[in-house]
């Protein structure tokens, strides 16, 4: 066995070939990427614009022209934070455990990040914050968003959410518009595989970033990075993953999370991705890959081995393993889907993981007049109002908030730690 294993040794010649490919002056793969970076003023200017765009005063200046009412909402949120209106983690634990908490020790190094997906609209977050204060609930430590970028740029949601996550102390991911579902000149998706039942087998190829779309994706990212301070986005394609690695290696401080849509459902697919992350990591050992959402199909065996791979290459504190605990009732998985028990088993073993809640608690969500549906993410705001489902989607969001609190309760009862919105609860 040991003799056979040695055949896997990678030669220095192979490493040299890769290096030469990347550094070749006439390499169009790299030159096309560099041209997009130059379009935005080069690495230093791009990072400088990001810092300026992320300042609260910059966001307020832009919101004043787009949606000034949101400034009042943000000021309210700041006031509630500063007045410590939200329940603290210690208060929350005592609420769940009573005096038993005095006999318990929590290891925060294994804290599970409470992740909510998706918060499509800023007013939903404010409604959730009001409820969290009234009912002594937690807000999530991580928020995923899958709303059309150009639409929310126009109505102020993009600006308001950027400020809000900084105010509450949460991380956040946006989803760019450039992908294979985008309509072409004929109105059909640019990915020829996508088109309904007649092309259903094409979906196995993924949403995709066909042809020149990988570079367009980088272009779109740099637009929102420089203009709106959007740092972390969803990544759904191997081509844009490696471009994201290169962007970071070149000096831009981008971040991304790999989506469940990429279908990483076994440790070997994780190995492939993290090997590349290691090749393009910076000298300080960091990578732009900070969230890795495994497939809904994975079990704890895959998560544990994935963690071993991540840790071996020095990424335990860099790459968060993200696992769906609850999914939407419709259009993505067979129901009932609830991985809470599996989370409780693995949480004491694996550091830097998150519990992602895409739907409400199964027993609640399935009874709603409009249960959570992954396809609602892709509807325009206009469609939502035309269909009269705005209030239903708000309820779906609040159900997700209930789900993260159920998970926090389950973790607490087991003596396990969690990460909620840091600036609100961890004081």
C-alpha positions, 0 to 999 in steps of 0.5 A, spaced: 500 500 500 505 504 501 509 503 495 502 505 491 501 511 495 508 514 493 505 514 485 501 520 487 507 524 489 506 531 484 512 532 481 516 539 481 515 539 473 508 539 474 508 545 479 513 548 474 508 547 468 502 550 472 506 556 475 509 558 467 502 557 465 499 563 470 505 567 469 505 567 461 505 574 459 500 572 453 496 568 457 489 570 455 486 567 461 490 571 465 490 577 461 482 578 460 482 578 468 487 583 469 483 587 463 477 587 468 481 589 474 484 595 470 477 597 468 476 599 475 482 602 476 487 597 479 488 593 485 489 599 490 484 603 487 479 598 487 480 596 495 480 604 496 473 605 493 471 599 497 473 602 504 469 608 502 463 605 499 462 601 506 462 607 510 455 609 514 456 616 512 457 614 504 451 609 505 446 615 508 448 620 502 446 615 497 440 612 501 438 620 501 437 620 494 434 613 493 430 611 500 430 616 505 425 612 510 431 607 510 435 612 514 430 612 519 430 605 520 437 604 520 437 610 526 432 606 530 436 599 529 443 603 532 439 606 537 436 599 539 443 596 539 446 602 543 440 601 548 442 594 549 434 592 547 436 585 545 437 579 549 444 578 551 447 571 550 447 570 557 440 572 558 438 567 553 441 561 556 438 563 563 432 564 559 432 556 556 436 553 562 434 557 568 439 556 574 442 550 571 446 555 567 450 556 573 453 549 573 454 549 566 461 550 562 460 552 554 466 552 549 465 558 545 471 555 540 466 550 538 460 555 537 455 554 531 453 560 527 446 561 526 445 562 519 438 565 516 437 564 508 434 568 505 433 575 508 430 578 501 428 585 503 430 590 508 423 591 511 423 584 513 429 584 517 426 590 521 420 587 522 424 581 525 428 585 529 422 588 532 419 581 534 426 579 537 426 585 542 419 584 544 419 576 544 427 576 547 429 572 540 435 572 537 437 575 530 442 571 526 449 571 526 450 570 518 445 572 513 444 570 506 441 574 500 438 571 493 435 577 491 436 581 484 442 586 485 440 591 480 433 591 483 435 592 490 440 597 487 434 601 485 430 601 491 435 602 496 435 595 499 442 593 497 444 600 501 440 599 507 442 591 508 449 593 507 449 598 513 444 593 517 449 587 517 455 592 520 450 595 525 448 588 528 454 585 527 453 579 522 456 577 516 452 577 509 452 574 502 449 577 496 448 573 489 450 576 483 445 577 477 450 574 472 449 567 471 446 562 466 439 563 468 439 570 465 435 572 459 439 573 453 436 577 447 431 572 445 428 572 452 430 565 454 436 563 459 443 564 456 444 557 459 441 552 453 440 547 458 435 551 462 428 551 459 423 547 463 421 539 462 423 539 455 430 540 457 430 538 465 436 533 464 440 539 463 439 542 470 444 536 472 449 541 469 448 546 474 445 553 473 452 555 470 456 561 468 456 559 460 462 562 455 464 569 457 459 569 463 465 568 468 469 574 466 462 578 466 461 575 473 468 578 476 466 585 472 459 585 476 462 583 482 467 589 482 462 594 480 458 592 487 465 591 491 467 598 489 460 602 489 456 599 494 462 595 499 459 588 497 465 584 499 462 577 499 458 573 494 455 567 492 459 562 488 456 557 483 461 555 478 468 552 478 470 557 473 468 563 478 471 559 484 478 559 481 477 567 478 475 568 485 481 565 488 486 569 483 482 576 484 484 575 492 491 572 490 492 579 486 490 583 492 483 585 492 480 583 498 474 579 496 470 573 499 465 568 497 461 562 499 460 556 495 453 555 494 449 548 495 447 549 488 455 547 486 453 540 489 459 538 493 456 532 496 462 528 498 469 529 501 473 528 495 469 534 491 471 538 497 478 536 497 478 538 489 476 545 491 480 546 498 486 544 494 485 549 489 484 554 495 491 552 498 494 553 491 492 560 491 492 562 498 496 568 500 502 568 504 498 569 510 495 563 509 488 566 508 483 565 502 477 568 499 473 562 500 470 563 507 463 559 506 463 552 504 455 550 503 455 543 502 450 539 498 443 538 502 445 530 501 451 530 505 451 526 512 456 527 518 461 523 515 462 527 509 462 533 514 467 530 519 472 528 513 471 535 509 473 538 516 479 534 516 481 536 509 480 544 511 484 543 517 490 539 514 491 545 509 490 550 515 483 553 513 480 551 520 479 559 522 478 561 514 473 556 511 466 556 515 463 549 513 455 551 512 450 546 513 442 546 511 438 544 518 432 546 515 430 547 507 424 551 504 418 546 504 417 547 496 422 546 490 428 543 493 428 537 497 424 532 499 420 533 506 420 533 512 427 535 512 430 537 519 437 536 520 437 538 528 439 532 531 445 531 526 447 538 528 447 536 535 451 530 534 457 534 530 457 540 533 461 538 539 466 535 534 467 541 528 469 548 529 467 553 525 461 551 522 454 554 521 447 552 521 443 554 515 435 555 516 432 556 509 425 555 511 421 555 517 420 549 522 417 543 518 411 543 523 409 550 522 411 551 515 407 546 512 401 549 515 402 556 512 397 558 506 403 560 502 409 555 505 416 557 503 418 556 496 425 556 493 422 559 487 420 565 490 427 567 491 427 569 483 421 573 483 421 580 482 418 585 487 413 587 482 411 580 481 410 579 488 406 584 489 402 582 483 401 575 486 399 578 493 404 574 497 408 580 500 405 578 507 406 571 506 413 572 504 414 576 510 411 570 514 416 565 511 422 570 513 419 570 520 418 563 520 426 562 519 427 567 525 423 562 529 427 556 526 434 559 528 431 560 535 429 553 535 436 551 533 439 556 539 435 553 544 437 545 542 444 547 542 443 551 549 440 545 552 446 540 550 451 545 553 453 547 546 455 555 544 452 559 538 453 565 534 448 570 533 448 577 531 454 579 535 453 587 536 446 585 539 447 579 543 454 577 545 456 583 550 
